[in-house]
Amino acid sequence: MAIDQNAASIRLSIAPSDALVDVPRRIRVEGAAPFARVMLRTHTCRAGGVIWRSEACFQADEQGVVDLDACAPLSGSYEGVSGMGLIWSQCPERDGTHEVYPDDLLASLATHIEADVAGQAASGVLIQRFALPGVVREEVREEGLVGTLFRPATPGPHPAVMILNGSGGGINEPRAALYASHGYIAFALAYFKAPGLSDYISNTPLEYFKTGLDWIRKTQQPKNGFVAINGQSRGGELVLLLSTVYPDDVSAVVAYVPGALVHGGQNACDPSVGRNGPAWLLEGKPLVHVWDDNRTASWASFDEGGRHAVALQTALQDADAVARARIPVEKSRAPIILLSGTDDAAWPSSLYSKMVVDTLQVHKHPYDVQWVDTLDGGHAIVFPYIPTTQITHRHPVTGRMFTGGGAPAPNAQSNEHSWEQIKDFLARAVIDHAQRLSPS
């Protein structure tokens, strides 16, 4: 608990004051006059030195207490009761900024909270960490792989997770750091838009990911050989696909806002190949994707400024093209969890997730299947207690404005309950995997 001892009478407490980013905090103001107005303000220095701020005005109860777990603000950056609303409702001072992570993931994020009651002030600091002390970060540049490995601070052996990004490319280090803090060997593997790799998703060979899976098992020797794969957006499509192409190598699948179909290059394409060209190759041959010979697909609405998901819906009207491009998830031999939002503006992840679940049910998939679908949630599902206010931003590859959909409050809810479900899902998957290996 952090308490400012210099305040005249009011006290601000934050419990716990220092913890992982996914840990909720209890924020309370005590010592105010009954029913007094209490103003709370925050500021956090995030990536690139950009300051993010929020504020909210509350009315103390008859005991002179404001407890954010129980009180809704009268006005301010968010509405409704939310113990961590001051965090997820933060906005950057600089327009066009959406990067919420620290520059150094082994360091911490400090959010300064100030309380003001009729001129009396109290303050505290809320520390969020993506990596526990002792987590080790190592860059990987071998066997053609480009990524970053995070190893837990505790003695092994540990299960492993390979983490794949979406159409923005790059290396998803924040998610890997947090996985390592929860006891997983976490390998964030880039496959484009990273040093030594193509700038584009076009013509990515699936064999590259098989090399990554083999490298983890060979060099890290995960517990019982368990290696899950985690992907978001195009990475969510990819992990479902990989679990069908390499079913013996995938121990569990975490598919954030996934596609149920194979798609082309789309926004991450090489301009020389085009957005209707292939994204994935297997044995040197392009996989059939939903835009191939599609009789109804049209980019017109998107090119005119509409949602990307609307253009994708036009492609789904050609049942034959959908059937040809469908990922045969029934070939997977792994437990699967799918995370989606009903207001996903990037593509219809909720519909895609239902397609996957329905297929697995028809084929009586013998492994655990979970689906977490957030009402009014958007495309950007990450993890709890980070700002969710920047819904529209420039796409990292095309540079054009792109919206993920949803709204700050449901997106914050999606972040929170999705991550809790994932932790439980993976814990069960690790146990079930070990039991399947044990002699009966």
N, C-alpha and C positions, 0 to 999 in steps of 0.2 A: 504494500500500500504506500502510495506517495502522498504526503500531506505537507502543505506549505505552512510552516510554523510561524511565519511572519504576518499572517492575516490577522486583522484586529479581532474578528469574531467568527467570520465564516470560514469553513474548511472545505477543501476539495479533496476527494479521495478517488484513487484509481486502483482497482484490484483485479488481477495482478498488474503491477505497473510495468513489468518487463516479462515478455513471453513471446512465443511464436505468433506469427501473423494470423493464424487461424484460431487463436484463443480469444473468446469474447471477454470483455472487461466490464466490471461494475463501476460506473461513474456516478458519484454522488456529491451533492453540495449540502452541507449541514451548517446550522448556526444562523440561518437567515431569519428575519422576522416572519411570523406566520403570514402566509399568502403574499409574501413579497415577490416582486418581479426579479428573476435571476437571469442574467445574460451569460451565455457560454460561447466562447470563441476558440477556434483551433487554427493552427498553422503547422504545416509539415514541409520540410525541404525534400523534394523527391528528385528523380533523375534529372540531370543537367542543371541542378541548382534552382529548379522552378519551385516556387512556393505555392502550395495548395491550401485553401482556407474554407472554413465553414463557420456558421454561427446559428444560434437558436435561443429564443427567449422562452423561459418557463415561469410558471407560478409555483412557488413553494407551497407545501401542504400546511396543515395547522401546526405541525411540529417544526416548521421552518426548513423542511428537507425537500430537495429535488433529487429523485432517483431515476436515472434515465431508463432503467429497466421497467419502470412503472408509469412514467410521465410522458405525455405527448407535448411537444412545444406549442406555445401559443402562436409563434411565427418563426420563420427562419429558413434554413437550408433544406429541411425535410419536414414531413408531416407524419403523424401517428407515433405510436410507441415503438422505439427501436433503441436498444441499449447501445448500439454502435452506430447510430444514425449520424453522429457528428463526423465519423470517419468516412462512411460510404458516400456521404453527400458533399464531400469536399470538391471544390472546383479550382482549376489552376489560374494563377494570375496572368499567365501568358496564353493568348489565343492560339489554337492549333496544337496544343500540347495534350497528349493522352497517356504518356508513359508514367505509370504510377510506382514503378519499382525503384529501389535504390541503385545507384551506380555500382556499388560493391555489395553483392548478395551475401557475403560473409560478414558484412557490417550490419547495422541496424537502422531502422527508421524511427526518428523521434518526433512525436506529435506533441506540441505544446498546447495545453488547454488552460484557458484563463476564465475565471468566474468573476462576475461583477454584480454586486448587490448594493445599490444606493451609494456608490462610491467606494465601498469596501471591496477589496480584491483578494483572490486566492489563485494559486496556479499549481500545475503539476505537469508531469511529462509521462506520456504513454509510449513505451518502447515496443516496437514490433520487429521480430526477427524472421528471416526466411530460412536461416540455417542456425541450428544449435551450435554452441561452442564445441569445437572438435570435429565438426563436419569438414571433410577434405574436398577441395575442388581441384580437378586436374583436367587440362586440355588434352584432347585425343586427336592425334594426327597420324594415324597409321592404318595400313591396309586399305588406303583410299578413303577412310572414314574421317569425317569432320564433326566434332562434337565436344561436349564437356561432361565429364564424369564427376558425380558427387557421391562420396562414400560416407556412411554413417560414422558417428563418433564412437559408437559402442562396438565391442568385439563381435565378429561374425561367427558363423556364416549368416548372411542376410539374403532374403529374396531380392529380385531385381525388377526394375521397370525401365523400358526404353521409351523415350518421350519424343514425339514427332509434332512439329508445328503445322500450321495450316498454310493458306495462300500467301501469307506474309513472309514465309520462309524463315531462315535464321535458326538460332539455337535457343530453345526454351529453357533457359537456366533457372528462372524463378520457380517453375514447377518442379524441376529436378532437385533444387536445393531443399524445398519443402518435403518432397518425398524422402530424401536422405535423412531429414530431421525426424521422420517417422519410421526409420529403420529399414529403408530400402536402398539398395545400390541403384542409383538413378543415373541413367545415361541419356542425356539430351542430345539427340543426333540430328544434325542438319542434313538436308538433302538438296537445298538450293539456297541462293542468296546468303552465302557464307564463304569465308576465305577458301579459295581453291575449288569452289563449286560453281556450277552455272548460276546465273542470276535469275533463272526461270524454272518453272516446274515442268515444262514441256520435255517429253521423252526421258522421263526418269526411270531407270531400270529397277525393277523390284528386287533383283538380285543384290543390289546395294544394301537393302534392309536385312536380307538373309546374312550377309557378311556381318552386319551389326549384331544380330542375334548370336551368331557363332562367336564373335569377338567377346561379347559379354560372358558367355559360358566358359570360354577358354581362358580368359584373363582374370575374371572376377570370381569364378567358381561359386555362383549363387547357391543358396540353400536349396537342396533337393533339385537343383537345376531349374528352379522357378524363375521364369522371365515373362512378365506381363508387358503388354504394349499399350501405350497411352497416346492418343492423337486427338487433335481438335480440328473441326471444320474439314478441310481437305485431308488433314491428318486423321480425322475421324473416319472418313471414307477409306483412307489408306489402311488403318489398323484392321478394319473389318475385312478388307481385301486380303491383307497379309495372312490373316488367320485362316483363310480358305486356300491360299496358295501354299502356305507352309504350316499346315495344321499341327504337325509334330513339334514345331519350334515355339509355339505361342501358348503360354500357360494361362493367360487371362487377357481380356480385352476391355479397355476403358475408352469408350468412343464418345467424345464431346461433340455435340451438334453435328452428327455424322451424315454422310450421304449413304443411301441404300443402293445407289447405282454407281457405276463407273462414269466419271465425267471427263471432259476434255480439259485443255489448259486454262480456259476461262480467264480470269483477271490476272493470273500469274504466268500467262503464256509468254513464250518467246515470240516477239512480233513477227519474226520470219516464219514461224510455224502457224501462228494464228490461234485465236481463242477456241476455234472449233477443231484444232488439231489435238493429237493425243497428249495426255499427261503421263501415262504409265506404259512401260515396255516390259515384256516378259520374253526371255530368250530372243531378244532383239526385235520382237514384233509388237506393234501397238495393240493395246487392249481395245476392244470395241467399247465405245462410250455412247451416252444417250443422245448426243447431237449427231451421231453418224446416221445418215439417210433418214433423218427425222422429218416427218411430213408437217409437223405443226410448230416446231421450235422457232422462236423469234427473239432476237435481242432488242427489238424496236422499243419496247417500254423502258428498258434499262438505259438505252442510248438517249432516250428523251428525258432522263432524269428520274425515272421511277425506281422502285426497289428491285434489287437483283433477284430476290425470290420470285417476283412476278414473272420475270423472264424464264426462270427455271420451270415454273408451273406450265408454261406453254409447251415445253418439251415433254411433260408428263402426259399430255393429251394423246400422244402417239403410243398406244399400248404395245405395238410391236417393237418400237425402239426401246421402250422401257424393259420389255422382256429380254431383249438382246443384251442390254447393259446391266441387268440386275446382278448384284454381287451374290453369289450362291452361298449365303451364310450357313446353310444347312451342312456345308462341308467343314465348318469350323468344329474343332474338338476342344473348345475352351468355354469357360463361363464368360458372360458378356454383360457389361453395364452400359446403358445408353443415357446420355444427358441431352435434353432439348428444351426449347422454349416455344410457346405457341405464337409468339410475335417475332419470330426470327425473320429479319428482313434480308439476310444474306442468301439463305435458301431454306426450303421447308423442312427443317430438321425434325420437327414434331411428326410430320407425315412420314418422313423417311424412317424415323425410329419405329413408328407403328408398323411400317412395312417389314422391317427386320423382325420385330417381335412376332408378328403374325406368321411369318415364314417359319420361324423357329418353333412356334407352337404347332403348326401343321406337321412339321417333321419330327415332333416330339424330341426336341433337343434335350439331351440327358444332363446338361449342365445348368448351373444357375444363370438365370436371365433376369436382369433388373432394368427398369425404365423409369427415369426421373424426369418428368415433363412439367415445367413450371408455367402456370397460367400467366400470360402477358409477359413472359420472359423473352429476352432477345438472344442474339447469337453469341455474345461475349460472355461465356461462363468460365470463370477462372477459380478463385478460391476466396474464402471469406475476408471481410473487413478491409477491403481496399475501395477506393473511389469508383463509383459506377456511373458518374455523371456524363462522361465524354462518349456519347453513343455514336456520333458521326465524326469521322476523321478521314484523312487522306490514306488511300490504300498504299501500302509500302512498295508495291511493284508498279502499279499503273499511275499512281499519284493523283488519281481522281477522287473526289469526295465519295464516301461510302458509309452507309449506315448499317448498324447491326440490329437495330430494332429494340423493342422493349422500352423500359423506362427505369430510372435509377432505383426506385424502391423494389419492383419485382426482380430486377437484375441482381440487386443485393441479396434478396431472398434466395434466388437461384444459386448464387455463389455459395451461400451458407449451407443450404440443405443438400445440394449436390455433393459437396465435398464430404459431408458427414456420411452420406450413402456410399461414396467411393471408398472411404477408409474402412467401413464395415465390410463392403463387398470384397476388397482385396484381402482383408484379414481372413475371411471365410475361404477365399480361393486358395490362399497359401496352405491352410489346414487341409482342405479337401485334396489338394494336389499331393500333399505328403501322405494322406491316407490311401490314395490310389496307388502310390508307390510301395506301400507296406504290404507284406504278404498277408493273405487272409487267414 
